[in-house]
Amino acid sequence: MLLLLLLLLLRLLLLLLLLLLLRLLLLLLLLLLLLLLLLRLLLLLLLTTTTTITTTTLLLLLLLLLLLLLLLLLLRLLLLLLLLLLLLLLLLLLLLLLRLLLLLLLLLLLLLLLLLLLLLLLPTTTTTYDYYYNYCFFNYYYYDYYYYYYYYFYYYYYY
């Protein structure tokens, strides 16, 4: 469940990143158009020598307003880039968290496998001795032989 939630969050962050990049591209295009307009106004101001005072002041005022707009657009571009960087860091953190979660799941699976292996290696409740004793109990002859064999080893090892 957590894995699906992280994947959904990752998808939403990628979509937001794409939208921010598109917005950044539009802002750069607007900036370029504004610079072209400023350049045209400067050329108009430089080429018109026989203008009156009012037209020159109006052109200068317009130029000043356009420069202010350019400054505001640059500030907005800077904030957008900062937001983009923050989003990329968040995306990186989310990917790291997703990787950590997958690693934790893999570790859990390995522990489960190890536990299963240990359970397989543990001896069962019925050993070979029990099987042999039960078999000898039903056959008296083999039981005697086994008893004698056990007694012989008991004597050999402990006396």
Backbone torsions as a table, in degrees:
resi	resn	phi	psi	omega
1	MET	NA	-45.0	179.3
2	LEU	-65.4	-35.6	178.5
3	LEU	-64.8	-43.1	177.8
4	LEU	-65.6	-38.0	177.4
5	LEU	-64.8	-41.3	177.7
6	LEU	-66.1	-38.4	177.5
7	LEU	-66.2	-38.6	176.6
8	LEU	-65.2	-41.9	177.2
9	LEU	-64.0	-38.1	176.9
10	LEU	-63.5	-41.4	178.6
11	ARG	-65.1	-41.3	178.6
12	LEU	-65.8	-38.7	177.8
13	LEU	-66.2	-38.0	177.0
14	LEU	-65.7	-39.0	177.1
15	LEU	-65.0	-42.2	177.0
16	LEU	-63.9	-38.3	176.5
17	LEU	-62.9	-41.4	177.6
18	LEU	-64.3	-42.0	177.8
19	LEU	-64.8	-39.0	177.5
20	LEU	-66.4	-37.9	176.8
21	LEU	-65.4	-39.1	176.5
22	LEU	-64.6	-41.2	177.4
23	ARG	-65.1	-39.1	176.8
24	LEU	-62.8	-40.8	178.2
25	LEU	-64.5	-42.4	177.8
26	LEU	-65.6	-38.0	177.8
27	LEU	-65.9	-39.3	176.4
28	LEU	-65.7	-37.7	176.7
29	LEU	-65.3	-41.6	176.2
30	LEU	-64.0	-39.4	176.6
31	LEU	-62.3	-42.6	178.5
32	LEU	-63.6	-42.8	177.6
33	LEU	-63.4	-39.2	177.6
34	LEU	-65.1	-40.3	176.6
35	LEU	-64.7	-39.3	176.5
36	LEU	-64.2	-39.3	177.0
37	LEU	-65.5	-40.2	176.1
38	LEU	-62.4	-43.1	178.6
39	LEU	-62.5	-40.5	178.8
40	ARG	-65.1	-41.1	177.9
41	LEU	-64.8	-39.5	177.2
42	LEU	-64.4	-42.7	177.3
43	LEU	-64.0	-40.2	177.4
44	LEU	-63.1	-40.1	179.5
45	LEU	-67.8	-37.5	-179.0
46	LEU	-76.6	-32.3	-176.1
47	LEU	-83.3	-25.5	-179.8
48	THR	-88.7	105.1	-180.0
49	THR	-95.8	-26.1	-177.2
50	THR	-100.3	50.7	178.9
51	THR	-105.9	159.7	178.0
52	THR	-82.4	176.1	-177.7
53	ILE	-69.6	-38.2	-176.1
54	THR	-66.5	-42.6	179.4
55	THR	-66.6	-37.6	178.7
56	THR	-66.3	-43.1	178.8
57	THR	-67.1	-36.4	176.3
58	LEU	-64.9	-42.3	177.9
59	LEU	-64.3	-40.1	178.5
60	LEU	-67.2	-38.9	177.1
61	LEU	-65.0	-41.5	176.3
62	LEU	-63.9	-39.7	177.3
63	LEU	-63.6	-41.2	177.9
64	LEU	-65.4	-40.8	176.8
65	LEU	-65.1	-39.8	177.9
66	LEU	-67.1	-36.4	176.2
67	LEU	-65.7	-38.9	176.6
68	LEU	-64.9	-41.4	175.9
69	LEU	-63.5	-39.2	176.6
70	LEU	-63.2	-41.9	177.4
71	LEU	-62.9	-42.7	177.3
72	LEU	-64.4	-39.3	177.5
73	LEU	-66.4	-37.6	176.8
74	LEU	-65.8	-39.2	176.1
75	LEU	-63.8	-42.2	177.1
76	ARG	-64.3	-39.0	176.6
77	LEU	-62.7	-41.0	177.7
78	LEU	-64.0	-42.5	177.3
79	LEU	-65.7	-37.6	177.3
80	LEU	-66.0	-40.2	176.9
81	LEU	-65.5	-37.3	176.8
82	LEU	-64.7	-42.5	176.7
83	LEU	-64.0	-39.3	177.2
84	LEU	-62.9	-42.3	177.4
85	LEU	-64.1	-41.5	177.9
86	LEU	-64.0	-40.1	177.6
87	LEU	-65.6	-39.7	177.2
88	LEU	-64.5	-39.4	176.5
89	LEU	-64.7	-40.3	176.8
90	LEU	-64.7	-39.5	177.0
91	LEU	-63.8	-41.8	177.4
92	LEU	-63.8	-41.0	177.9
93	LEU	-65.0	-39.3	178.3
94	LEU	-66.1	-41.6	176.9
95	LEU	-63.3	-38.9	177.3
96	LEU	-64.8	-40.6	177.2
97	LEU	-65.6	-39.4	177.2
98	LEU	-64.4	-41.3	178.6
99	ARG	-65.7	-39.6	177.9
100	LEU	-64.9	-39.2	178.2
101	LEU	-65.4	-42.6	177.8
102	LEU	-65.3	-37.3	176.9
103	LEU	-65.8	-38.9	177.5
104	LEU	-65.8	-40.2	176.4
105	LEU	-64.3	-39.6	177.4
106	LEU	-65.4	-40.6	177.5
107	LEU	-64.4	-40.5	177.0
108	LEU	-63.7	-40.5	177.4
109	LEU	-65.0	-40.7	177.3
110	LEU	-65.9	-38.8	176.2
111	LEU	-64.8	-39.0	176.8
112	LEU	-64.7	-41.4	177.3
113	LEU	-64.6	-41.2	177.3
114	LEU	-64.6	-39.9	177.4
115	LEU	-64.4	-40.4	177.0
116	LEU	-64.1	-40.7	177.9
117	LEU	-64.8	-40.7	177.4
118	LEU	-66.1	-37.0	176.3
119	LEU	-66.3	-33.5	177.2
120	LEU	-72.6	-29.5	-179.0
121	LEU	-83.0	-17.6	178.5
122	LEU	-68.1	144.0	179.6
123	PRO	-70.6	151.4	179.1
124	THR	-80.8	175.2	-178.5
125	THR	-75.4	-30.0	177.7
126	THR	-98.8	117.3	-179.7
127	THR	-96.0	179.0	178.9
128	THR	-68.1	-29.2	177.2
129	TYR	-62.4	-43.0	179.0
130	ASP	-63.7	-40.7	178.2
131	TYR	-63.0	-43.3	-178.0
132	TYR	-69.0	-39.0	179.6
133	TYR	-65.7	-41.8	178.4
134	ASN	-65.1	-38.9	178.1
135	TYR	-65.2	-41.3	-179.0
136	CYS	-71.9	-27.4	178.6
137	PHE	-66.0	-35.5	179.6
138	PHE	-79.8	-24.9	176.8
139	ASN	-114.1	112.0	-173.7
140	TYR	-65.3	-37.2	-177.3
141	TYR	-64.1	-47.4	179.3
142	TYR	-68.1	-29.7	177.5
143	TYR	-66.3	-43.1	176.8
144	ASP	-62.2	-43.5	-179.5
145	TYR	-63.3	-42.8	178.6
146	TYR	-65.5	-39.3	178.6
147	TYR	-63.7	-43.4	178.7
148	TYR	-63.6	-43.9	179.3
149	TYR	-62.1	-43.4	178.3
150	TYR	-64.8	-42.2	179.6
151	TYR	-65.0	-38.4	-179.6
152	TYR	-64.3	-45.0	179.4
153	PHE	-69.4	-33.6	176.4
154	TYR	-63.1	-43.8	179.0
155	TYR	-66.2	-41.0	-176.1
156	TYR	-67.8	-39.1	-175.8
157	TYR	-88.8	-30.2	-171.4
158	TYR	-110.5	-7.3	179.3
159	TYR	-116.2	NA	NA
